[in-house]
């Protein structure tokens, strides 16, 4: 059986709940850069959009990440 295309997997995961790119990468067992490649065309299509930004947990240093959701 052939795996689903990346775009369908991202949309399917976001149907469950809004997530950041890091959370999507962990949920789908993919790299962060692969998630970025999949999100870009979905955003241009208008299928998904950022809803708010979220601070990373205290144990992680870094900048805020956008939470993505179905448009």
N, C-alpha and C positions, 0 to 999 in steps of 0.2 A: 504494500500500500504506500502510495506516495504522500509525503508530509504536506501539510497545508502551506500555502505561500506565506511569507513573513507578514504581509499586510493583513491577511485574514487572522493570523494568530494574534497580532497586536490589537486589532479591533475586538476580537473575542475576549481577550484579557481585560480590555478597558470596559467591556460591557458588564463585567463583574463588579468593578469599582474603579474610580479614578486612581491613577498611579503616576509616579515620577518615572523618568527613564531608567533610573537605577533599579527601581522596584520591578519595572517591566523586564529588564535584563535578568534579574534574579528569578522572576516568575516563569519566564520562557526559556531559561537556561541558555541565554545568549550573551554576547558581549555588549557593552555599552555602545560601542561604535556601530554595531550591527543594528541596534535599536534605533540609533540616530538615522541610519540609512533608510529604515522602514518608515519612520515617522514623517520625514520630509515630504514624500509624495502624498501621504494621507492628509497632511496639513494643507498642502496646495489644493487638493481636491475638496477640502472643506469637511472631510469625514471626522476629523478630530480637531480639538483646539485646547490650548492651555487655559486653565481656569483660575489658578492661583499659584503662588510660590510657597514653598515649604522649606523651613530650615532643616539642615541635616541633623541627625541625632548628636548629642553632646560628645560622644566618643569619636565622632568623625569630624575632621576639620574640612572646611570647604565652603563653597558658596551655596546660595539657595538654589533649589531646583524647581522647575515648573511642574505642576500636577496636570497631567493630560486627561482629557475625558472625551467621550463621544459628543460630537456637535449636534 
